Amino acid sequence: MVYSEYNKTVLPDGLTIVSEKIPSVRSVSVGVWVKSGTRNESREKNGIAHFLEHMMFKGTRKRSAREIARSLEVVGGYLNAFTSKEQTCYYAEILDDQLPKAVDVLSDMVCHSVFPEKEIVKEREVILDEIDSVEDAPDDLVQDVFMEKLYPEDSLGFPILGTKESVTGITRDQLLDFYSQNYTSNNIVIAAAGNLDHSRLVELCQARFQLPRGVTPNDGAASSHYGSGEFVIPRAINQAHICLGTEALPYKHHRKYELLLLNTLLGVGMGSRLFQNIRERYGVAYSIYSYVDFFRDHGLLAIYFGTEKNKLNKALKLLSREIDRLKDKPISRRELNQVKSQVKGNLVLSLESTARRMGRLAKMEIYLQAFHDMDQIISGIDNVSADKVHNLANGLFDKDHLLQVMFIPESK
């Protein structure tokens, strides 16, 4: 196990800084996590969080867009960002002696971006091209539609990129308004992992992140209504694409480890039941997997597969049979131990990456306001029994609660 040291500081203005010192590496990953994303949007302004993320790279009071792009590359580092349903993250990966430069660049972007009108016009076209690219990728789009149908009354169901209509209507004033409401000191977590000194990180952040303290942003009304049933959508495609799943558990739920084991057993990796029995044994799907997603007060478990139209019915029957197997009886002790080893191994291997550790730190702070070390996590996994996984499978895979979205090739 790699030795590490966890620290947390909350500054007087509410800015939270968490770090994990790993003396055995020579790099640092640092991220600025804004606790807002698609979840904080209205339907009319859907995509504004992602739009704003793009604009942070388009110039500040002291750096041009080109200077931002080159700022860390010239010292061998990496700068990027992403928007999710509940967060927007700006992050850097650098050599440990370049931490001051990384904090300077990130703070400049987050605190001093100027949002030039001409760049807004150009970036809008880039985002519209992004939306087109998703439209051309049915394996991605079917999962966006699945989210929309699963959360019909919640902004969790909105696409992260927004729609062409909503993105076209977003103005500079609206971007500035969203920024002022969400980019406040008490709505940001700065997380870092690698060979760093926590007190030095705090000193750097306190000096450079000058943001007003704000009110708690609107998180979007949590809905208790989840979509179910079957939606068949003809499209001009060659293969059928299916996403099937259900509402599951939020990030901090006490049965989270049961869900992780259930998901791994079902469809994570080439040894999973879905891959072995649907792809390998019967050859009716090239790509098939399951996944979980955790949110503040929601979560989901979903299965995706793509297949030829003439194999669709057989694939659906085989999938139904695998779900029934999970519900009919608990898995064997041998299979449970194998799945536990797989989950623990994946977690430990992920600790080799400072970026993964940084993301893990941030999410624990955002969702739990606490740090769980690897021993606690492994203990939680080890405490899961076959009966617990079996009971969870029966609770989640209630046929009346399942949602299925199918893209099928249009008849010629």
RODREN-990417 format. One line per 5 residues: number of its first residue (from 0); their letters; for each residue y, z, x of N, C-alpha, C. Coordinates in steps of 0.02 Angstrom, whole numbers. Each point is the difference from the previous one (the first is absolute). Example, Ala and Ser with C-alpha at 12.3 -4.5 7.8 and 13.67 -1.06 7.14 Angstrom:
REM residues 2
0> as> -284 390 660 59 0 -45 60 0 45  53 -36 -18 59 3 42 55 37 -39
This chain:
REM residues 412
0> mvyse> -60 0 42 60 0 -42 62 0 44  49 -42 -18 62 -3 38 42 61 -16  23 35 53 43 58 -10 67 -22 -28  26 38 -49 66 -15 -26 33 65 -23  67 -4 -9 39 58 -20 48 -21 -55
5> ynktv> -5 32 -58 41 -17 -58 62 44 -3  57 -31 -18 62 37 -11 38 -29 -58  40 43 -33 41 -22 -56 67 36 2  53 -39 -12 68 28 -4 35 -30 -60  33 42 -39 43 -24 -54 72 18 18
10> lpdgl> 42 -51 9 69 11 19 41 25 -60  58 29 13 41 28 -55 16 -51 -55  5 -64 19 16 -51 -51 -61 -24 -39  -59 29 16 -61 -18 -36 -44 -51 34  24 -31 54 -40 -48 37 -61 36 30
15> tivse> -59 -27 -14 -62 31 23 -29 -40 59  -19 35 53 -27 -32 60 -67 32 15  -52 -41 2 -67 24 17 -25 -40 60  -38 34 43 -25 -36 59 -68 28 20  -36 -41 35 -65 19 28 0 -22 74
20> kipsv> 0 48 44 1 -14 71 -70 -15 25  -8 -56 34 -65 -21 28 11 -13 74  -10 49 43 17 -8 71 -42 -53 36  -57 -18 -28 -46 -46 35 21 -73 -5  53 -16 -39 22 -69 -6 68 -9 32
25> rsvsv> 21 -62 10 65 -15 30 46 -36 -50  -17 3 -63 39 -34 -51 21 48 -55  47 -24 -42 22 38 -58 9 -48 -58  -22 20 -59 16 -36 -62 46 45 -41  56 -28 -21 48 40 -39 19 -40 -62
30> gvwvk> 0 33 -58 16 -34 -63 51 39 -40  44 -37 -32 48 28 -47 -26 -16 -70  -23 50 -36 -31 -8 -65 49 20 -55  23 -49 -37 44 12 -57 -45 9 -61  9 54 -36 -45 16 -56 22 -38 -63
35> sgtrn> 3 -65 6 14 -42 -58 -30 -69 12  -22 -31 -54 -29 -66 4 3 -32 -69  -51 -39 -15 -3 -34 -65 4 51 -57  -27 59 11 -2 52 -51 69 19 -26  51 -12 42 68 21 -17 42 -56 -32
40> esrek> -32 -55 -17 36 -58 -24 -4 -6 -77  49 -35 -26 -4 -22 -70 -29 -70 -1  -22 -22 -58 -30 -67 -4 52 -54 19  62 11 -19 52 -50 14 14 -5 75  -10 56 35 14 0 73 -64 6 40
45> ngiah> -55 -21 -29 -65 2 35 4 -41 65  -21 31 55 3 -33 65 58 21 42  44 43 -26 60 18 37 -15 43 61  -51 44 -3 -18 41 58 -23 -45 57  -42 -50 -16 -24 -47 51 57 -43 26
50> flehm> 44 -22 -44 59 -40 20 43 40 50  11 63 -17 40 43 44 -33 9 68  -65 7 1 -37 5 63 14 -61 44  -1 -59 -29 15 -61 38 71 2 28  47 25 -40 70 -2 20 16 48 57
55> mfkgt> -42 50 10 12 47 55 -6 -33 69  -30 -58 2 -8 -36 64 54 -52 10  50 -3 -45 48 -55 1 68 17 28  4 55 36 62 16 34 28 68 -18  28 34 50 33 65 -8 71 -6 27
60> rkrsa> 34 56 3 69 -1 26 1 -18 74  -54 14 36 1 -14 72 -54 -48 24  -46 -22 -44 -53 -46 20 -5 -58 -49  -8 -59 28 -14 -59 -42 -74 0 -18  -19 -45 -46 -71 -5 -19 -42 -18 62
65> reiar> 25 -44 42 -37 -19 61 -7 60 47  52 39 7 -2 58 44 -50 52 -26  -3 8 -66 -50 46 -28 -71 -26 15  -10 -64 -10 -66 -30 11 -23 8 72  46 -5 47 -17 2 71 3 70 30
70> slevv> 28 47 -37 16 66 28 -59 36 33  -57 -1 -32 -58 35 27 -48 -47 34  1 -64 -18 -44 -49 32 14 -3 75  63 5 20 18 -8 71 -26 58 43  -21 55 -32 -30 55 38 -74 8 -18
75> ggyln> -29 -54 -27 -71 0 -15 -19 36 -64  49 14 -43 -14 35 -62 -7 -46 -60  -5 31 -58 -13 -37 -63 38 33 -55  33 -40 -42 41 25 -55 -19 -36 -64  -12 37 -53 -19 -32 -63 15 47 -59
80> aftsk> -18 -22 -60 12 40 -60 -46 -24 -55  -9 42 -52 -37 -21 -59 24 40 -60  -10 -29 -58 15 34 -63 -64 9 -39  -10 58 -28 -59 13 -42 24 23 -69  -47 23 -40 18 21 -67 47 61 0
85> eqtcy> -9 45 49 37 63 -1 40 14 63  -6 -42 51 38 11 61 24 -66 30  52 5 42 20 -55 43 2 29 71  -33 -34 46 -6 27 68 26 -50 51  41 26 47 24 -38 57 -30 34 62
90> yaeil> -35 -38 41 -37 33 54 3 -39 65  -11 37 54 0 -28 67 -59 27 39  -27 -41 43 -51 20 48 26 -16 69  6 51 43 32 -9 64 -35 42 53  15 -14 64 -20 44 54 37 66 -8
95> ddqlp> -31 55 22 28 66 -13 70 10 27  17 -33 57 67 9 28 54 -40 -38  -21 -40 -49 47 -39 -40 14 31 -68  -22 61 -11 11 32 -65 75 4 -18  45 19 46 71 1 -19 25 -67 -25
100> kavdv> -22 -54 31 22 -67 -21 -27 -15 -70  -63 17 -12 -30 -13 -66 37 38 -55  14 63 13 37 40 -50 70 -29 -11  32 -23 54 67 -29 -6 -1 -63 -44  -50 -43 12 -5 -63 -39 -16 15 -73
105> lsdmv> -49 43 -12 -20 16 -69 57 33 -38  34 47 32 55 34 -34 58 -48 -13  12 -46 46 53 -50 -10 -15 -43 -61  -63 -22 -6 -20 -41 -57 6 39 -66  -27 60 -1 -4 38 -62 68 28 -22
110> chsvf> 42 17 49 64 32 -17 60 -47 1  -5 -57 35 61 -40 11 -9 -74 -14  -49 -19 -39 -6 -71 -18 59 -21 -43  20 -64 7 61 -23 -33 -12 -50 -57  -60 -24 -8 -19 -44 -55 46 -60 -9
115> pekei> 4 -44 50 44 -59 -7 -21 -43 -58  49 -23 -39 -15 -41 -59 -39 -62 17  18 -33 56 -35 -62 18 -73 13 17  -14 60 28 -69 18 16 -39 16 -64  34 29 -49 -32 14 -64 -23 -65 -32
120> vkere> 43 -51 2 -17 -65 -28 -62 -29 35  0 3 67 -57 -28 37 -64 40 -12  7 66 0 -60 41 -7 -30 -4 -69  42 -12 -50 -26 -10 -67 -48 -59 -1  17 -54 35 -43 -59 3 -66 16 36
125> vilde> 5 41 53 -61 21 36 -47 38 -47  29 46 -39 -42 40 -46 -29 -43 -55  39 -47 -26 -27 -46 -50 -58 -40 28  4 -19 65 -56 -33 33 -61 47 5  13 64 13 -54 50 2 -35 3 -68
130> idsve> 39 1 -53 -29 3 -67 -43 -62 -13  25 -58 22 -39 -62 -7 -66 5 38  2 31 59 -62 5 40 -52 44 -34  22 51 -36 -47 42 -38 -28 -40 -58  43 -39 -32 -23 -43 -56 -54 -48 24
135> dapdd> 3 -19 64 -50 -46 28 -61 36 27  -2 66 -5 -57 39 26 -31 39 -58  -45 -30 -37 -27 33 -60 -36 66 14  -28 8 60 -33 63 16 50 58 4  62 -14 21 53 51 -1 31 6 -69
140> lvqdv> 13 -56 -31 35 1 -64 -40 35 -55  -66 -8 0 -41 31 -52 6 77 5  10 25 61 7 72 8 69 24 -22  51 -42 8 66 16 -28 -2 2 -76  -35 -48 -30 -6 -1 -73 -40 60 -24
145> fmekl> -51 18 38 -40 59 -16 46 62 -3  44 8 49 46 57 0 46 -2 -61  25 -59 -15 44 -8 -58 -35 21 -65  -63 -19 -7 -37 16 -60 -23 74 -1  -13 28 59 -22 70 3 57 48 -17
150> ypeds> 61 -18 22 58 42 -12 52 -38 -41  -15 -14 -63 44 -42 -41 66 33 -18  3 67 5 61 36 -19 31 37 59  -19 -18 61 21 36 60 22 -50 52  52 17 38 24 -45 52 -50 -9 57
155> lgfpi> -52 41 2 -55 -11 47 -31 -69 -10  5 -26 -61 -29 -65 -15 43 -59 22  61 14 21 44 -55 22 -24 -28 67  7 -65 12 -17 -27 66 51 22 52  -22 15 60 45 24 52 53 -51 16
160> lgtke> -18 -64 2 48 -53 17 50 -12 -56  -15 22 -60 40 -17 -58 -22 -66 -30  36 -24 -48 -13 -65 -31 56 -48 21  -12 -64 -10 52 -48 17 64 14 -40  -9 17 -63 58 13 -43 39 62 24
165> svtgi> -37 54 15 35 62 19 33 -7 69  -35 -30 48 28 -8 67 61 -46 0  -2 -51 -41 57 -46 -5 62 35 -26  -9 51 -41 57 34 -31 27 59 40  -33 19 55 23 59 38 63 -18 40
170> trdql> 52 43 -6 64 -12 32 10 49 58  50 -14 41 17 45 55 19 69 -26  39 3 -53 20 64 -28 -61 41 -23  -49 -34 -28 -61 35 -21 -39 26 60  -3 -40 53 -33 23 62 34 62 27
175> ldfys> 67 -2 2 37 58 26 -10 61 -44  -3 -10 -66 -10 55 -46 -70 31 10  -51 -42 6 -67 25 12 -4 37 66  34 -27 50 2 32 66 31 70 -5  58 5 -32 35 64 -3 -39 52 -39
180> qnyts> -39 -21 -50 -39 47 -40 -63 25 36  -28 -42 43 -66 15 28 0 15 75  47 -27 37 1 11 72 45 59 16  -25 59 -17 35 63 12 -42 44 45  32 48 32 -34 40 51 -60 38 -28
185> nnivi> 7 26 -60 -54 40 -29 -54 -43 -34  7 -66 5 -51 -45 -28 -35 -39 55  6 24 62 -29 -35 57 -43 48 41  -57 -25 21 -43 34 48 -5 -43 63  14 30 57 -10 -35 64 -64 28 30
190> aaagn> -46 -45 14 -65 20 28 -11 -35 66  -29 36 48 -13 -29 66 -65 28 27  -37 -42 36 -62 21 32 -5 -33 68  -22 38 49 -7 -26 68 22 51 51  15 -24 60 20 44 54 75 14 -5
195> ldhsr> 16 52 -39 70 16 -13 11 75 -3  62 19 8 19 70 -7 36 8 -67  -25 44 -43 28 6 -68 74 20 2  18 48 41 70 22 1 46 -56 22  -22 -43 45 40 -57 21 6 -50 -58
200> lvelc> -55 -12 -37 3 -44 -57 49 26 -52  -2 64 -14 47 30 -48 72 -9 23  12 12 64 67 -8 28 25 -72 -9  -43 -49 14 19 -70 -7 15 -17 -73  -43 22 -45 8 -16 -71 62 34 -30
205> qarfq> 11 61 19 57 37 -27 65 -33 22  2 -27 60 61 -32 25 12 -68 -31  -53 -36 -18 8 -70 -20 -8 -14 -75  -39 40 -35 -10 -13 -71 53 38 -40  56 -33 -10 55 29 -38 2 -31 -69
210> lprgv> -32 34 -47 -3 -24 -69 20 57 -48  30 -17 -56 17 53 -48 -62 30 -32  6 61 -21 -53 31 -39 9 -23 -72  -55 -20 -33 6 -27 -67 -38 40 -51  4 -21 -61 -41 29 -53 -69 -32 4
215> tpndg> -49 32 -29 -68 -27 0 -1 -65 -39  -21 -56 32 -1 -64 -36 -48 -1 -58  11 -46 -45 -44 -9 -56 -67 -28 24  -54 37 -11 -66 -21 24 -35 -47 -49  29 -14 -57 -34 -39 -50 -42 47 -43
220> aassh> 3 -9 -64 -35 44 -46 -75 -10 6  -35 55 13 -73 -4 5 -31 -11 -69  -39 -52 -5 -31 -17 -64 -72 26 -2  -21 21 -58 -70 21 -9 -40 -55 -34  30 -58 -10 -34 -55 -33 -22 -51 53
225> ygsge> -65 -12 3 -27 -47 49 -33 -58 -36  9 -59 28 -29 -58 -30 -75 -3 8  -33 -31 -48 -73 -10 3 -16 -65 -35  -64 -18 1 -20 -61 -33 -7 -58 49  -6 -60 -27 -13 -59 41 55 -52 -12
230> fvipr> 26 -27 56 51 -52 -3 -26 -61 39  -8 -56 -34 -24 -61 30 59 -49 5  16 -21 61 59 -41 11 -21 -65 35  2 -56 -35 -16 -64 32 55 -20 49  -21 -26 59 48 -22 50 -28 -62 35
235> ainqa> 45 -37 31 -20 -61 36 -27 19 69  -61 29 0 -32 24 61 -72 -25 2  -31 7 58 -69 -24 8 -51 55 -12  18 62 18 -46 57 -8 26 47 -53  -45 41 -26 20 55 -44 17 61 43
240> hiclg> 51 37 -20 21 60 36 3 57 -51  -33 55 16 -7 55 -47 23 65 32  38 39 -38 17 68 21 -17 47 -58  -42 47 13 -24 47 -50 10 71 25  24 45 -42 9 68 22 28 46 -53
245> tealp> 27 56 23 21 51 -47 50 47 34  38 35 -40 42 55 24 -45 53 32  21 26 58 -42 49 35 38 65 14  12 17 64 29 65 17 62 -8 43  49 46 -7 59 -1 43 -17 26 71
250> ykhhr> 46 -9 45 -10 16 71 -22 73 10  32 46 -35 -13 71 13 -56 30 -43  -37 -41 -35 -52 27 -44 -56 32 41  -27 55 -26 -51 37 38 -66 -38 5  -9 -53 -41 -62 -39 4 9 -66 40
255> kyell> 53 -2 39 16 -61 37 -57 -22 46  -32 48 34 -53 -19 47 -62 -27 -37  -12 25 -60 -54 -29 -40 13 -73 -15  63 -16 -15 18 -69 -15 -6 -44 62  20 25 57 -6 -39 62 -73 -16 15
260> llntl> -44 49 -10 -71 -12 12 -29 -49 -52  20 8 -62 -24 -46 -52 22 -72 15  62 -8 19 26 -67 16 -36 -30 60  -12 40 52 -35 -24 60 -71 -22 -16  -34 42 -39 -68 -17 -21 -1 -65 -39
265> lgvgm> 49 -9 -43 0 -58 -44 18 -65 36  56 1 37 23 -66 24 40 -2 63  -10 47 47 36 -2 63 -47 -21 56  10 -58 27 -40 -23 57 -62 -39 -21  -33 -28 51 -58 -43 -12 -62 39 -21
270> gsrlf> 0 65 11 -57 40 -21 5 28 -70  56 -13 -34 10 28 -67 -47 -32 -50  -8 34 -56 -45 -25 -52 21 -67 -27  65 -8 -12 23 -64 -28 -13 -57 49  16 10 63 -8 -54 49 -74 -17 9
275> qnire> -41 51 7 -71 -11 12 -36 -31 -60  16 23 -59 -39 -21 -59 29 -60 -36  63 -13 8 30 -57 -36 12 -59 47  24 14 59 9 -56 48 -64 -15 38  -29 51 33 -55 -13 46 -65 -16 -36
280> rygva> -16 39 -52 -65 -10 -34 1 -60 -47  54 -8 -37 1 -53 -51 48 -58 18  45 11 46 44 -54 22 46 -29 -53  25 43 -45 42 -27 -54 74 15 11  18 30 56 70 13 16 9 2 75
285> ysiys> 49 -38 25 13 1 72 39 63 18  52 15 -38 41 59 13 -7 49 -57  -20 62 17 -5 52 -51 11 67 33  42 41 -31 15 66 28 32 44 -53  2 64 13 36 47 -44 53 35 41
290> yvdff> 49 29 -34 53 36 35 31 52 -46  32 49 31 37 51 -38 73 -3 21  43 21 -45 71 7 16 23 66 -31  38 38 39 24 65 -22 76 0 -7  23 29 -55 72 7 -11 17 73 -14
295> rdhgl> 63 13 -14 22 69 -11 -36 33 -59  -5 -35 -56 -30 29 -59 -52 -46 -31  -19 -52 35 -49 -47 -24 -45 -21 59  -50 -40 -16 -42 -29 51 -46 -50 -34  -33 -40 39 -45 -50 -30 -60 -13 45
300> laiyf> -53 -23 -31 -59 -26 34 -12 -69 -28  -6 -49 45 -7 -70 -23 -52 -37 42  -27 -52 -30 -49 -44 33 27 -71 -5  -2 -35 55 19 -71 0 -58 -42 23  -9 -58 -31 -45 -50 28 20 -70 -22
305> gtekn> -18 -48 40 11 -70 -16 -66 -37 0  -9 -46 -47 -63 -35 -6 10 -69 -33  -51 -42 6 2 -64 -35 -5 12 -76  30 -44 -38 1 9 -73 -71 3 -28  -45 -41 27 -69 -1 -27 -41 61 21
310> klnka> 28 42 44 -35 61 21 32 63 -30  53 -10 -39 40 57 -23 -40 46 -45  -36 -25 -48 -37 43 -46 -53 41 37  -34 -31 47 -50 36 39 32 54 42  57 -16 31 35 49 41 23 60 -42
315> lklls> 25 -14 -60 23 55 -43 -58 44 -22  -57 -30 -14 -59 39 -19 -24 44 58  0 -28 60 -20 39 59 49 56 13  65 -13 -9 50 52 10 -10 56 -51  -12 -18 -63 -12 49 -52 -62 42 17
320> reidr> -50 -32 28 -61 36 18 14 51 56  43 -19 48 16 46 54 39 60 -25  45 -11 -47 38 55 -29 -47 46 -39  -46 -29 -37 -48 40 -38 -44 41 47  -18 -28 57 -40 37 49 37 63 23
325> lkdkp> 65 -6 11 40 58 21 1 53 -54  1 -22 -63 5 47 -55 -67 30 -20  -55 -36 14 -65 22 -24 -27 61 37  8 1 66 -27 57 38 38 9 65  0 62 25 35 13 63 -32 -39 58
330> isrre> 41 -14 50 -27 -35 59 -43 47 40  -42 -27 42 -45 41 41 39 37 54  -30 53 25 32 38 54 11 -45 61  -48 -43 13 6 -44 59 60 -47 -8  7 -31 -58 55 -46 -10 67 37 0
335> lnqvk> 1 59 -29 61 40 0 22 17 71  -48 20 41 17 17 70 24 -62 38  -29 -57 -15 23 -62 33 72 -16 -19  15 8 -64 68 -15 -23 50 50 29  -20 63 3 44 51 31 14 -18 72
340> sqvkg> -51 -20 36 9 -18 71 46 -60 6  -6 -48 -46 43 -59 2 73 19 -11  13 42 -51 69 20 -14 29 40 57  -38 48 26 25 40 56 11 -42 62  -46 -45 13 8 -44 58 62 -43 -5
345> nlvls> 11 -28 -59 60 -42 -10 64 41 10  0 62 -25 59 43 8 12 17 73  -52 19 36 9 18 70 21 -60 41  -29 -58 -12 20 -60 37 73 -19 -14  22 14 -61 70 -16 -17 48 43 41
350> lesta> -23 58 25 43 43 40 15 -29 68  -36 -53 20 15 -33 63 66 -37 -4  25 -12 -59 63 -37 -9 56 48 -16  53 -2 41 58 43 -14 34 -21 -65  -2 -65 -16 31 -24 -62 -36 29 -61
355> rrmgr> -67 1 2 -39 29 -55 15 75 -7  4 33 57 13 73 -3 70 13 -27  48 -42 19 67 8 -26 2 -9 -75  -35 -52 -25 -3 -11 -72 -34 56 -37  -53 26 30 -37 56 -30 44 62 -6
360> lakme> 38 14 53 47 56 0 51 -6 -56  28 -60 -5 53 -10 -50 -27 9 -70  -58 -28 -15 -26 5 -68 -20 71 -17  -26 37 48 -16 71 -14 63 39 -16  53 -14 36 63 35 -14 29 -21 -68
365> iylqa> -2 -65 -14 29 -25 -63 -39 26 -60  -67 -1 4 -40 16 -59 -23 73 -2  -7 32 58 -28 67 2 49 53 25  53 -23 35 45 46 35 -39 48 45  -53 -26 30 -43 40 43 -38 -47 47
370> fhdmd> -27 29 54 -39 -38 48 -73 24 -3  -46 -47 -7 -71 15 2 -29 -30 63  -27 43 44 -28 -26 62 -68 -30 -13  -28 -32 51 -62 -36 -10 -58 47 -18  1 60 25 -54 48 -17 1 15 -75
375> qiisg> 60 8 -29 5 12 -72 -25 -60 -40  17 -59 23 -20 -60 -36 -76 -10 4  -28 10 59 -73 -8 8 -36 53 -41  27 61 -3 -31 52 -42 1 -21 -73  56 -30 -23 4 -23 -69 -52 -54 -15
380> idnvs> -11 -45 48 -50 -52 -10 -70 30 -1  -13 45 47 -67 31 4 -17 40 -63  49 25 -34 -12 42 -59 -15 -41 -63  3 -66 4 -14 -42 -58 -76 -6 -8  -24 12 -60 -71 -6 -14 -15 -64 -38
385> adkvh> -64 -18 -2 -20 -60 -37 16 8 -74  -9 60 -27 16 12 -71 74 -11 -15  44 20 47 72 -9 -11 18 -74 -2  -30 -39 45 13 -72 0 -27 -32 -64  -59 23 -21 -31 -26 -61 43 16 -61
390> nlang> 25 62 -5 42 20 -56 65 -39 -2  29 -12 59 62 -38 3 -12 -72 -21  -55 -30 22 -16 -68 -20 -5 -6 -76  -32 49 -32 -6 -1 -73 67 9 -34  44 40 31 66 10 -30 44 -61 6
395> lfdkd> -4 -35 57 44 -57 12 -25 -63 -33  -65 -13 2 -27 -63 -24 -21 3 -73  42 29 -40 -10 -1 -72 19 -71 -24  -46 -34 -31 11 -70 -19 62 -9 -45  16 51 -39 59 -5 -44 65 3 39
400> hllqv> -2 25 63 60 8 40 8 -53 54  -51 -41 10 3 -50 53 46 -57 -18  34 -25 52 44 -58 -7 -28 -56 43  -4 -59 -28 -25 -58 37 47 -59 -9  25 -26 57 43 -59 -1 -37 -56 36
405> mfipe> -6 -57 -33 -36 -56 29 44 -62 1  7 -29 59 27 -68 6 -59 -48 2  -2 -46 -47 -55 -48 0 28 -71 6  -37 -45 33 24 -69 6 10 -33 -68  55 -35 -8 13 -36 -61 -51 -55 -10
410> sk> -20 -11 -62 -48 -54 -15 34 -67 12  -36 -45 32 28 -67 17 -16 -49 -56
